[in-house]
Amino acid sequence: MKACKYYRTLTIGFVLLLGQASCKKIVDVDAPRNELVTASVFKDSANAVAAISGMYVELINVSTVLQFGNGAITVYTGLSGDELIPTRDNASQNEFFQNNISKENGLVAGLWTQAYKTIYLANACINGLSQSQTLPETLKTTLIAEARFVRAFVYYHLGALYGEVPYISTIDFKDNAATGATPKDSLMLILADELTEISTQLPEISASPNKARPCKYAAMALASRVYLTLQQWQKAEQSASAVIASGSYGLETDLSNVFKVSSTESIWQLPAMQAGYETSEAYQFVPQNPGYPPAFTITPDLLNAFETGDNRMSKWIDSIDVNGQIYYYPFKYSIYYDGNEFSEQPYVIFRLAECYLIRAEARAQLDKLQEAVSDINVIRSRAGLSDTPPGDRESLLKAIEQERRIELFCEWGHRWFDLKRTHTIDQLSKVKPGWQNTDALYPIPFKEILLNPFLHQNEGY
């Protein structure tokens, strides 16, 4: 990949509290060819925090069009897996559902491009902050840790989507243009080491209202995901336990409140970046006209996976009757536009329920079976279900797979990533005609292959 593609002006807004951010006051600071104007951008605390805010704006990139950090991962992996069915004739989206993605698919290219734009901004902030001679050291350390965290977050998803991807940690064009792909396991090891350090540098409590900037426990939540991917069970258990034991978070007893701005369950969440506009997922999933079906419906396979009496079915799934046909759609986010200046429903990225399920899986793998059962039942109890009975390791892992599927459905690609990391993705052949194992990875965008001789296309494309 040629890094010059991602050189751009560093978007900064004098938005010191991202929890109350909008895009109203964004200004541009021109960047030279190979470095940011560190003297002007990072000379004082206000500009430095605003620059970091610009990185978050790029990550979520508010738009009615699906974006890497705002709905695209949920929708595309839901279509690729067994969660979503498209109802409209969109050729590019249908390729995901048919597991027949062209290497020239513009949506795949868009995922990649926005991810690396965000990574470039993170690297630029790290570079500029590191060179600043005027910022207070405590602030500088925290902001660098935030940028590194966002970079790790994006790389985690790139690795999960594409497999081997270039790991770029500089803004130097020559270095970046000659960067080959890093194997996924090697990438995850890099992220694990980074997150261990980052978690000691971020504050225990988010530096902004409504948990919009990551804290120590957001880093530990991401680390627990990474350790699960690496099958480092003890470290996954320890990281998830640290979040649970922190006392900073608690499961919402009312499922209707889980995705609200005041949720006690959220560890890290990003607000709408535009007044009145909420999440892309709500915009995509919730029907905007009672006479038309939603753009995406939940698969019968997923609907049938819910147990009778599971409150997640009644709270997080809704339906619409169009000419006598019932369409079911995700309803975790119910507001796509409300006209208010601040978000009622921010975009939840990490929440406590996932940490319980990560710890349950790690404990089951470590033969801490009773402890694993206890963690599963915390989630089931909140959903209004009876306890999971004690069992052997295999039966408990099946129970955890079921709980993850239901608790985390249509949420940041969890189902798709779980099927891959547990090597069970070929079960999709039961519900996906023409399924091939090579469909588990998305194609590297064709234009990236042309631009970077060190990249190689994934098998099957």
VEXSE-822094 format. One line per field, with one value per residue (C-alpha): x, y, z; residue number from 1; residue in three letters. Coordinates in nm, 3 decimals, always signed. Layout:
N
px	c(X / ...)
py	c(Y / ...)
pz	c(Z / ...)
lodren	c(NUM / ...)
drenza	c(ALA / ...)
***
This chain:
461
px	c(+0.000 / +0.130 / +0.114 / +0.071 / -0.285 / -0.361 / -0.181 / -0.445 / -0.508 / -0.534 / -0.891 / -0.909 / -1.196 / -1.183 / -1.382 / -1.227 / -1.493 / -1.568 / -1.876 / -2.036 / -1.873 / -2.021 / -1.869 / -1.977 / -1.638 / -1.394 / -1.100 / -0.814 / -0.444 / -0.240 / +0.022 / +0.350 / +0.432 / +0.577 / +0.499 / +0.245 / +0.309 / +0.389 / +0.485 / +0.142 / -0.081 / +0.076 / +0.210 / -0.068 / -0.317 / -0.626 / -0.494 / -0.346 / -0.676 / -0.859 / -0.622 / -0.701 / -1.071 / -1.017 / -0.890 / -1.216 / -1.418 / -1.234 / -1.292 / -1.669 / -1.695 / -2.062 / -2.257 / -2.572 / -2.329 / -2.186 / -1.830 / -1.553 / -1.612 / -1.985 / -2.191 / -2.007 / -1.837 / -2.168 / -2.360 / -2.103 / -2.001 / -2.367 / -2.437 / -2.130 / -2.228 / -2.567 / -2.719 / -2.857 / -3.041 / -3.053 / -3.397 / -3.284 / -3.099 / -2.752 / -2.500 / -2.198 / -2.373 / -2.522 / -2.170 / -2.115 / -2.438 / -2.352 / -1.994 / -1.877 / -1.695 / -1.509 / -1.157 / -1.277 / -1.577 / -1.586 / -1.725 / -1.429 / -1.197 / -1.383 / -1.334 / -0.961 / -0.921 / -1.101 / -0.918 / -0.580 / -0.687 / -0.762 / -0.432 / -0.249 / -0.412 / -0.323 / +0.038 / +0.049 / -0.077 / +0.175 / +0.455 / +0.352 / +0.287 / +0.619 / +0.807 / +0.622 / +0.841 / +0.561 / +0.284 / +0.259 / +0.413 / +0.107 / -0.123 / +0.123 / +0.149 / -0.229 / -0.293 / -0.023 / -0.180 / -0.520 / -0.379 / -0.203 / -0.523 / -0.729 / -0.458 / -0.466 / -0.846 / -0.842 / -0.566 / -0.757 / -1.050 / -0.833 / -0.663 / -0.997 / -1.141 / -0.848 / -0.597 / -0.248 / -0.233 / +0.049 / +0.133 / +0.231 / +0.340 / +0.508 / +0.412 / +0.725 / +0.631 / +0.934 / +0.888 / +0.517 / +0.540 / +0.766 / +0.562 / +0.452 / +0.174 / +0.211 / +0.067 / -0.246 / -0.100 / +0.207 / -0.019 / -0.218 / +0.102 / +0.207 / -0.132 / -0.118 / +0.218 / +0.097 / -0.222 / -0.038 / +0.163 / -0.126 / -0.342 / -0.087 / -0.090 / -0.461 / -0.669 / -0.891 / -1.191 / -1.262 / -1.130 / -1.453 / -1.824 / -2.016 / -1.704 / -1.619 / -1.243 / -1.091 / -0.968 / -0.753 / -1.037 / -1.118 / -0.760 / -0.799 / -1.129 / -0.961 / -0.665 / -0.900 / -1.035 / -0.683 / -0.581 / -0.890 / -0.788 / -0.436 / -0.579 / -0.385 / -0.658 / -0.501 / -0.426 / -0.776 / -0.923 / -0.701 / -0.780 / -1.154 / -1.150 / -0.974 / -1.255 / -1.527 / -1.361 / -1.293 / -1.630 / -1.663 / -1.926 / -2.237 / -2.479 / -2.798 / -3.090 / -3.322 / -3.208 / -3.370 / -3.101 / -2.792 / -2.739 / -2.838 / -2.593 / -2.634 / -2.571 / -2.364 / -2.252 / -2.063 / -1.685 / -1.618 / -1.874 / -1.861 / -2.129 / -2.294 / -2.063 / -2.346 / -2.640 / -2.946 / -2.783 / -2.743 / -2.578 / -2.547 / -2.679 / -3.010 / -3.023 / -2.967 / -3.178 / -3.484 / -3.750 / -3.804 / -4.127 / -4.401 / -4.489 / -4.148 / -3.945 / -3.618 / -3.302 / -3.179 / -3.372 / -3.257 / -3.205 / -3.442 / -3.133 / -3.060 / -3.425 / -3.453 / -3.142 / -3.324 / -3.469 / -3.830 / -3.855 / -3.526 / -3.583 / -3.314 / -3.556 / -3.830 / -3.600 / -3.335 / -3.539 / -3.838 / -4.065 / -4.278 / -4.576 / -4.560 / -4.850 / -4.900 / -4.536 / -4.346 / -3.989 / -3.762 / -3.474 / -3.209 / -3.334 / -3.041 / -3.025 / -3.372 / -3.304 / -3.160 / -3.246 / -3.407 / -3.336 / -3.159 / -2.815 / -2.670 / -2.688 / -2.945 / -2.785 / -2.408 / -2.225 / -2.128 / -1.794 / -1.706 / -1.949 / -1.930 / -2.139 / -1.869 / -1.608 / -1.816 / -1.841 / -1.470 / -1.389 / -1.634 / -1.467 / -1.117 / -1.216 / -1.376 / -1.057 / -0.860 / -1.094 / -1.233 / -1.572 / -1.781 / -1.645 / -1.728 / -2.084 / -2.120 / -2.016 / -2.253 / -2.540 / -2.478 / -2.566 / -2.851 / -3.009 / -3.013 / -3.188 / -3.458 / -3.335 / -3.270 / -2.916 / -2.690 / -2.634 / -2.280 / -2.110 / -1.781 / -1.555 / -1.705 / -2.065 / -1.978 / -1.793 / -2.104 / -2.314 / -2.076 / -2.087 / -2.466 / -2.461 / -2.212 / -2.424 / -2.738 / -2.587 / -2.359 / -2.563 / -2.536 / -2.275 / -1.925 / -1.889 / -1.859 / -2.037 / -1.824 / -1.501 / -1.604 / -1.669 / -1.325 / -1.121 / -1.291 / -1.238 / -1.610 / -1.688 / -1.744 / -2.074 / -2.200 / -2.216 / -2.546 / -2.712 / -2.493 / -2.508 / -2.169 / -1.978 / -1.600 / -1.349 / -1.158 / -1.466 / -1.365 / -1.127 / -1.220 / -1.015 / -0.737 / -0.864 / -0.730 / -0.596 / -0.385 / -0.227 / -0.143 / +0.012 / +0.209 / +0.422 / +0.471 / +0.102 / -0.044 / -0.405 / -0.591 / -0.654 / -0.973 / -0.964)
py	c(+0.000 / +0.345 / +0.557 / +0.876 / +0.764 / +0.824 / +1.156 / +1.410 / +1.714 / +1.634 / +1.708 / +1.880 / +2.049 / +2.242 / +1.960 / +1.900 / +1.666 / +1.405 / +1.297 / +1.626 / +1.634 / +1.724 / +1.809 / +2.173 / +2.329 / +2.121 / +2.303 / +2.175 / +2.201 / +2.133 / +1.860 / +1.851 / +1.548 / +1.329 / +1.474 / +1.678 / +2.035 / +1.926 / +2.271 / +2.416 / +2.117 / +1.979 / +2.290 / +2.317 / +2.095 / +2.225 / +2.154 / +1.820 / +1.695 / +1.829 / +1.637 / +1.317 / +1.402 / +1.422 / +1.064 / +0.949 / +1.146 / +0.960 / +0.626 / +0.660 / +0.880 / +0.960 / +0.901 / +0.734 / +0.512 / +0.222 / +0.285 / +0.073 / +0.225 / +0.277 / -0.024 / -0.175 / -0.453 / -0.553 / -0.556 / -0.712 / -0.992 / -1.049 / -1.101 / -1.320 / -1.536 / -1.656 / -1.341 / -1.117 / -1.139 / -0.841 / -0.743 / -0.490 / -0.520 / -0.397 / -0.594 / -0.508 / -0.600 / -0.914 / -1.040 / -1.065 / -1.261 / -1.493 / -1.534 / -1.445 / -1.118 / -0.967 / -0.845 / -0.520 / -0.483 / -0.118 / -0.194 / -0.417 / -0.145 / +0.111 / -0.093 / -0.114 / +0.251 / +0.399 / +0.163 / +0.278 / +0.642 / +0.603 / +0.423 / +0.703 / +0.964 / +0.759 / +0.730 / +1.100 / +1.186 / +0.950 / +1.107 / +1.464 / +1.408 / +1.228 / +1.524 / +1.791 / +1.980 / +2.189 / +1.952 / +1.832 / +1.486 / +1.329 / +1.454 / +1.354 / +0.998 / +0.963 / +1.093 / +0.873 / +0.575 / +0.669 / +0.684 / +0.351 / +0.200 / +0.314 / +0.181 / -0.157 / -0.162 / -0.107 / -0.362 / -0.624 / -0.592 / -0.575 / -0.900 / -1.064 / -0.955 / -0.995 / -1.221 / -1.098 / -0.717 / -0.460 / -0.341 / +0.024 / +0.226 / +0.524 / +0.805 / +0.768 / +0.713 / +0.503 / +0.265 / +0.228 / +0.176 / -0.127 / -0.289 / -0.644 / -0.824 / -0.942 / -1.289 / -1.271 / -1.451 / -1.228 / -0.924 / -1.039 / -1.090 / -0.733 / -0.607 / -0.809 / -0.656 / -0.307 / -0.335 / -0.457 / -0.135 / +0.088 / -0.033 / +0.109 / +0.451 / +0.517 / +0.655 / +0.417 / +0.636 / +0.779 / +1.133 / +1.244 / +1.228 / +0.919 / +0.701 / +0.842 / +0.826 / +0.489 / +0.409 / +0.137 / -0.113 / -0.057 / -0.160 / -0.466 / -0.557 / -0.545 / -0.741 / -1.014 / -1.046 / -1.068 / -1.332 / -1.534 / -1.524 / -1.637 / -1.911 / -1.769 / -1.869 / -1.763 / -1.414 / -1.385 / -1.481 / -1.235 / -0.943 / -1.004 / -1.053 / -0.720 / -0.542 / -0.728 / -0.677 / -0.307 / -0.208 / +0.054 / -0.135 / -0.340 / -0.535 / -0.345 / -0.537 / -0.394 / -0.502 / -0.190 / +0.022 / -0.168 / +0.052 / +0.384 / +0.660 / +0.609 / +0.234 / +0.109 / -0.178 / +0.023 / +0.030 / +0.235 / +0.402 / +0.674 / +0.940 / +1.049 / +1.301 / +1.501 / +1.662 / +1.440 / +1.156 / +0.835 / +0.508 / +0.371 / +0.039 / +0.196 / +0.383 / +0.057 / -0.180 / +0.014 / +0.058 / +0.423 / +0.366 / +0.134 / +0.032 / -0.119 / -0.402 / -0.325 / -0.329 / -0.633 / -0.905 / -1.158 / -1.508 / -1.788 / -1.971 / -1.695 / -1.651 / -2.022 / -2.010 / -1.809 / -2.011 / -1.967 / -1.691 / -1.523 / -1.154 / -1.063 / -1.175 / -0.938 / -0.645 / -0.658 / -0.782 / -0.607 / -0.687 / -0.518 / -0.648 / -0.549 / -0.675 / -0.970 / -1.075 / -1.041 / -0.914 / -0.938 / -0.697 / -0.607 / -0.352 / -0.304 / +0.049 / +0.190 / +0.557 / +0.648 / +1.018 / +1.203 / +1.571 / +1.614 / +1.766 / +1.487 / +1.112 / +0.909 / +0.597 / +0.615 / +0.345 / +0.084 / -0.081 / -0.270 / -0.379 / -0.587 / -0.882 / -0.970 / -0.983 / -1.237 / -1.455 / -1.422 / -1.524 / -1.813 / -1.948 / -1.906 / -2.078 / -2.368 / -2.415 / -2.410 / -2.676 / -2.427 / -2.564 / -2.447 / -2.094 / -2.102 / -2.211 / -1.920 / -1.668 / -1.815 / -1.799 / -1.432 / -1.363 / -1.611 / -1.481 / -1.128 / -1.263 / -1.432 / -1.786 / -2.079 / -2.174 / -2.381 / -2.715 / -2.828 / -3.025 / -3.124 / -2.889 / -2.960 / -2.914 / -2.586 / -2.455 / -2.530 / -2.344 / -2.047 / -2.045 / -2.029 / -1.745 / -1.545 / -1.592 / -1.462 / -1.196 / -1.044 / -1.096 / -0.826 / -0.646 / -0.572 / -0.900 / -1.118 / -1.418 / -1.415 / -1.378 / -1.649 / -1.901 / -1.834 / -1.839 / -2.162 / -2.325 / -2.398 / -2.164 / -2.444 / -2.514 / -2.225 / -2.473 / -2.591 / -2.255 / -2.095 / -2.259 / -2.270 / -2.205 / -2.259 / -2.241 / -1.965 / -1.742 / -1.694 / -1.412 / -1.106 / -1.028 / -0.773 / -0.485 / -0.529 / -0.174 / -0.237 / -0.541 / -0.328 / -0.053 / -0.269 / -0.552 / -0.689 / -0.775 / -1.108 / -1.189 / -1.421 / -1.772 / -1.811 / -1.467)
pz	c(+0.000 / -0.082 / +0.224 / +0.024 / -0.043 / +0.318 / +0.359 / +0.422 / +0.631 / +0.995 / +1.091 / +1.426 / +1.600 / +1.918 / +2.073 / +2.412 / +2.536 / +2.274 / +2.465 / +2.355 / +2.012 / +1.678 / +1.342 / +1.357 / +1.430 / +1.229 / +1.077 / +0.866 / +0.929 / +0.618 / +0.649 / +0.456 / +0.246 / +0.517 / +0.857 / +1.047 / +1.149 / +1.502 / +1.621 / +1.540 / +1.609 / +1.925 / +2.092 / +2.351 / +2.532 / +2.354 / +2.004 / +2.108 / +2.251 / +1.945 / +1.717 / +1.905 / +1.870 / +1.493 / +1.502 / +1.662 / +1.409 / +1.131 / +1.305 / +1.329 / +1.015 / +1.053 / +0.735 / +0.612 / +0.421 / +0.618 / +0.736 / +0.893 / +1.237 / +1.207 / +1.107 / +0.811 / +1.008 / +1.167 / +0.840 / +0.607 / +0.842 / +0.930 / +0.561 / +0.514 / +0.809 / +0.932 / +1.081 / +0.805 / +0.473 / +0.233 / +0.101 / -0.159 / -0.485 / -0.397 / -0.600 / -0.385 / -0.058 / -0.210 / -0.283 / +0.093 / +0.139 / -0.149 / -0.022 / -0.368 / -0.309 / -0.600 / -0.532 / -0.694 / -0.460 / -0.359 / -0.013 / +0.072 / -0.054 / +0.156 / +0.473 / +0.406 / +0.310 / +0.609 / +0.844 / +0.716 / +0.719 / +1.088 / +1.143 / +0.963 / +1.186 / +1.494 / +1.378 / +1.299 / +1.646 / +1.806 / +1.603 / +1.675 / +2.043 / +2.089 / +1.941 / +2.138 / +2.384 / +2.536 / +2.639 / +3.001 / +3.021 / +3.184 / +2.910 / +2.639 / +2.777 / +2.795 / +2.444 / +2.292 / +2.468 / +2.323 / +1.971 / +2.017 / +2.151 / +1.851 / +1.619 / +1.797 / +1.780 / +1.404 / +1.346 / +1.545 / +1.304 / +0.994 / +1.094 / +1.168 / +0.833 / +0.593 / +0.771 / +0.684 / +0.660 / +0.661 / +1.011 / +0.978 / +1.278 / +1.112 / +0.875 / +0.667 / +0.302 / +0.208 / +0.499 / +0.441 / +0.066 / +0.122 / +0.399 / +0.341 / +0.522 / +0.881 / +0.955 / +1.168 / +1.471 / +1.462 / +1.439 / +1.742 / +1.942 / +1.858 / +1.974 / +2.296 / +2.388 / +2.299 / +2.498 / +2.805 / +2.803 / +2.699 / +2.988 / +3.235 / +3.064 / +3.023 / +3.312 / +3.505 / +3.428 / +3.083 / +3.036 / +2.869 / +2.957 / +2.856 / +2.818 / +2.477 / +2.526 / +2.614 / +2.962 / +3.113 / +3.111 / +2.745 / +2.669 / +2.892 / +2.725 / +2.384 / +2.522 / +2.642 / +2.285 / +2.148 / +2.404 / +2.317 / +1.951 / +2.047 / +2.273 / +2.565 / +2.805 / +3.132 / +3.007 / +2.859 / +3.196 / +3.382 / +3.151 / +3.154 / +3.531 / +3.580 / +3.397 / +3.585 / +3.924 / +3.864 / +4.003 / +3.731 / +3.532 / +3.598 / +3.383 / +3.311 / +3.458 / +3.192 / +2.845 / +2.700 / +2.865 / +2.744 / +2.438 / +2.591 / +2.669 / +3.043 / +3.035 / +3.328 / +3.106 / +2.846 / +2.873 / +2.559 / +2.336 / +2.072 / +2.032 / +1.714 / +1.549 / +1.397 / +1.575 / +1.565 / +1.376 / +1.572 / +1.464 / +1.112 / +1.242 / +1.344 / +1.014 / +0.822 / +1.031 / +1.150 / +0.877 / +0.799 / +0.611 / +0.742 / +0.390 / +0.309 / +0.462 / +0.637 / +0.427 / +0.620 / +0.801 / +1.056 / +0.921 / +1.025 / +1.151 / +1.402 / +1.500 / +1.571 / +1.789 / +2.058 / +2.344 / +2.446 / +2.704 / +2.613 / +2.678 / +2.427 / +2.156 / +2.270 / +2.355 / +2.082 / +1.784 / +1.632 / +1.340 / +1.080 / +0.882 / +0.517 / +0.308 / +0.540 / +0.556 / +0.883 / +0.867 / +1.174 / +1.217 / +1.481 / +1.733 / +1.968 / +1.829 / +1.782 / +1.694 / +1.355 / +1.375 / +1.663 / +1.598 / +1.931 / +1.962 / +2.176 / +2.134 / +2.321 / +2.179 / +2.130 / +1.941 / +2.200 / +2.125 / +2.443 / +2.712 / +3.026 / +2.905 / +2.654 / +2.931 / +3.122 / +2.812 / +2.736 / +3.092 / +3.075 / +2.761 / +2.901 / +3.226 / +3.041 / +2.839 / +3.167 / +3.317 / +3.568 / +3.482 / +3.777 / +3.745 / +3.373 / +3.451 / +3.693 / +3.428 / +3.170 / +3.417 / +3.492 / +3.129 / +3.111 / +3.429 / +3.293 / +2.981 / +3.191 / +3.127 / +3.359 / +3.458 / +3.240 / +3.414 / +3.501 / +3.228 / +3.076 / +2.884 / +2.542 / +2.653 / +2.825 / +2.521 / +2.315 / +2.570 / +2.555 / +2.176 / +2.200 / +2.452 / +2.248 / +1.938 / +2.109 / +2.336 / +2.071 / +1.754 / +1.487 / +1.694 / +1.561 / +1.372 / +1.683 / +1.529 / +1.212 / +1.408 / +1.658 / +1.383 / +1.240 / +1.559 / +1.678 / +1.336 / +1.303 / +1.017 / +0.770 / +0.945 / +0.732 / +0.444 / +0.598 / +0.535 / +0.266 / -0.079 / -0.247 / +0.075 / +0.051 / +0.335 / +0.153 / +0.193 / +0.558 / +0.460 / +0.260 / -0.052 / -0.033 / -0.250 / -0.601 / -0.624 / -0.312 / -0.476 / -0.780 / -0.568 / -0.328 / -0.472 / -0.119 / -0.078 / -0.189 / -0.255 / -0.018 / -0.145 / -0.345 / -0.504)
lodren	c(1 / 2 / 3 / 4 / 5 / 6 / 7 / 8 / 9 / 10 / 11 / 12 / 13 / 14 / 15 / 16 / 17 / 18 / 19 / 20 / 21 / 22 / 23 / 24 / 25 / 26 / 27 / 28 / 29 / 30 / 31 / 32 / 33 / 34 / 35 / 36 / 37 / 38 / 39 / 40 / 41 / 42 / 43 / 44 / 45 / 46 / 47 / 48 / 49 / 50 / 51 / 52 / 53 / 54 / 55 / 56 / 57 / 58 / 59 / 60 / 61 / 62 / 63 / 64 / 65 / 66 / 67 / 68 / 69 / 70 / 71 / 72 / 73 / 74 / 75 / 76 / 77 / 78 / 79 / 80 / 81 / 82 / 83 / 84 / 85 / 86 / 87 / 88 / 89 / 90 / 91 / 92 / 93 / 94 / 95 / 96 / 97 / 98 / 99 / 100 / 101 / 102 / 103 / 104 / 105 / 106 / 107 / 108 / 109 / 110 / 111 / 112 / 113 / 114 / 115 / 116 / 117 / 118 / 119 / 120 / 121 / 122 / 123 / 124 / 125 / 126 / 127 / 128 / 129 / 130 / 131 / 132 / 133 / 134 / 135 / 136 / 137 / 138 / 139 / 140 / 141 / 142 / 143 / 144 / 145 / 146 / 147 / 148 / 149 / 150 / 151 / 152 / 153 / 154 / 155 / 156 / 157 / 158 / 159 / 160 / 161 / 162 / 163 / 164 / 165 / 166 / 167 / 168 / 169 / 170 / 171 / 172 / 173 / 174 / 175 / 176 / 177 / 178 / 179 / 180 / 181 / 182 / 183 / 184 / 185 / 186 / 187 / 188 / 189 / 190 / 191 / 192 / 193 / 194 / 195 / 196 / 197 / 198 / 199 / 200 / 201 / 202 / 203 / 204 / 205 / 206 / 207 / 208 / 209 / 210 / 211 / 212 / 213 / 214 / 215 / 216 / 217 / 218 / 219 / 220 / 221 / 222 / 223 / 224 / 225 / 226 / 227 / 228 / 229 / 230 / 231 / 232 / 233 / 234 / 235 / 236 / 237 / 238 / 239 / 240 / 241 / 242 / 243 / 244 / 245 / 246 / 247 / 248 / 249 / 250 / 251 / 252 / 253 / 254 / 255 / 256 / 257 / 258 / 259 / 260 / 261 / 262 / 263 / 264 / 265 / 266 / 267 / 268 / 269 / 270 / 271 / 272 / 273 / 274 / 275 / 276 / 277 / 278 / 279 / 280 / 281 / 282 / 283 / 284 / 285 / 286 / 287 / 288 / 289 / 290 / 291 / 292 / 293 / 294 / 295 / 296 / 297 / 298 / 299 / 300 / 301 / 302 / 303 / 304 / 305 / 306 / 307 / 308 / 309 / 310 / 311 / 312 / 313 / 314 / 315 / 316 / 317 / 318 / 319 / 320 / 321 / 322 / 323 / 324 / 325 / 326 / 327 / 328 / 329 / 330 / 331 / 332 / 333 / 334 / 335 / 336 / 337 / 338 / 339 / 340 / 341 / 342 / 343 / 344 / 345 / 346 / 347 / 348 / 349 / 350 / 351 / 352 / 353 / 354 / 355 / 356 / 357 / 358 / 359 / 360 / 361 / 362 / 363 / 364 / 365 / 366 / 367 / 368 / 369 / 370 / 371 / 372 / 373 / 374 / 375 / 376 / 377 / 378 / 379 / 380 / 381 / 382 / 383 / 384 / 385 / 386 / 387 / 388 / 389 / 390 / 391 / 392 / 393 / 394 / 395 / 396 / 397 / 398 / 399 / 400 / 401 / 402 / 403 / 404 / 405 / 406 / 407 / 408 / 409 / 410 / 411 / 412 / 413 / 414 / 415 / 416 / 417 / 418 / 419 / 420 / 421 / 422 / 423 / 424 / 425 / 426 / 427 / 428 / 429 / 430 / 431 / 432 / 433 / 434 / 435 / 436 / 437 / 438 / 439 / 440 / 441 / 442 / 443 / 444 / 445 / 446 / 447 / 448 / 449 / 450 / 451 / 452 / 453 / 454 / 455 / 456 / 457 / 458 / 459 / 460 / 461)
drenza	c(MET / LYS / ALA / CYS / LYS / TYR / TYR / ARG / THR / LEU / THR / ILE / GLY / PHE / VAL / LEU / LEU / LEU / GLY / GLN / ALA / SER / CYS / LYS / LYS / ILE / VAL / ASP / VAL / ASP / ALA / PRO / ARG / ASN / GLU / LEU / VAL / THR / ALA / SER / VAL / PHE / LYS / ASP / SER / ALA / ASN / ALA / VAL / ALA / ALA / ILE / SER / GLY / MET / TYR / VAL / GLU / LEU / ILE / ASN / VAL / SER / THR / VAL / LEU / GLN / PHE / GLY / ASN / GLY / ALA / ILE / THR / VAL / TYR / THR / GLY / LEU / SER / GLY / ASP / GLU / LEU / ILE / PRO / THR / ARG / ASP / ASN / ALA / SER / GLN / ASN / GLU / PHE / PHE / GLN / ASN / ASN / ILE / SER / LYS / GLU / ASN / GLY / LEU / VAL / ALA / GLY / LEU / TRP / THR / GLN / ALA / TYR / LYS / THR / ILE / TYR / LEU / ALA / ASN / ALA / CYS / ILE / ASN / GLY / LEU / SER / GLN / SER / GLN / THR / LEU / PRO / GLU / THR / LEU / LYS / THR / THR / LEU / ILE / ALA / GLU / ALA / ARG / PHE / VAL / ARG / ALA / PHE / VAL / TYR / TYR / HIS / LEU / GLY / ALA / LEU / TYR / GLY / GLU / VAL / PRO / TYR / ILE / SER / THR / ILE / ASP / PHE / LYS / ASP / ASN / ALA / ALA / THR / GLY / ALA / THR / PRO / LYS / ASP / SER / LEU / MET / LEU / ILE / LEU / ALA / ASP / GLU / LEU / THR / GLU / ILE / SER / THR / GLN / LEU / PRO / GLU / ILE / SER / ALA / SER / PRO / ASN / LYS / ALA / ARG / PRO / CYS / LYS / TYR / ALA / ALA / MET / ALA / LEU / ALA / SER / ARG / VAL / TYR / LEU / THR / LEU / GLN / GLN / TRP / GLN / LYS / ALA / GLU / GLN / SER / ALA / SER / ALA / VAL / ILE / ALA / SER / GLY / SER / TYR / GLY / LEU / GLU / THR / ASP / LEU / SER / ASN / VAL / PHE / LYS / VAL / SER / SER / THR / GLU / SER / ILE / TRP / GLN / LEU / PRO / ALA / MET / GLN / ALA / GLY / TYR / GLU / THR / SER / GLU / ALA / TYR / GLN / PHE / VAL / PRO / GLN / ASN / PRO / GLY / TYR / PRO / PRO / ALA / PHE / THR / ILE / THR / PRO / ASP / LEU / LEU / ASN / ALA / PHE / GLU / THR / GLY / ASP / ASN / ARG / MET / SER / LYS / TRP / ILE / ASP / SER / ILE / ASP / VAL / ASN / GLY / GLN / ILE / TYR / TYR / TYR / PRO / PHE / LYS / TYR / SER / ILE / TYR / TYR / ASP / GLY / ASN / GLU / PHE / SER / GLU / GLN / PRO / TYR / VAL / ILE / PHE / ARG / LEU / ALA / GLU / CYS / TYR / LEU / ILE / ARG / ALA / GLU / ALA / ARG / ALA / GLN / LEU / ASP / LYS / LEU / GLN / GLU / ALA / VAL / SER / ASP / ILE / ASN / VAL / ILE / ARG / SER / ARG / ALA / GLY / LEU / SER / ASP / THR / PRO / PRO / GLY / ASP / ARG / GLU / SER / LEU / LEU / LYS / ALA / ILE / GLU / GLN / GLU / ARG / ARG / ILE / GLU / LEU / PHE / CYS / GLU / TRP / GLY / HIS / ARG / TRP / PHE / ASP / LEU / LYS / ARG / THR / HIS / THR / ILE / ASP / GLN / LEU / SER / LYS / VAL / LYS / PRO / GLY / TRP / GLN / ASN / THR / ASP / ALA / LEU / TYR / PRO / ILE / PRO / PHE / LYS / GLU / ILE / LEU / LEU / ASN / PRO / PHE / LEU / HIS / GLN / ASN / GLU / GLY / TYR)
***
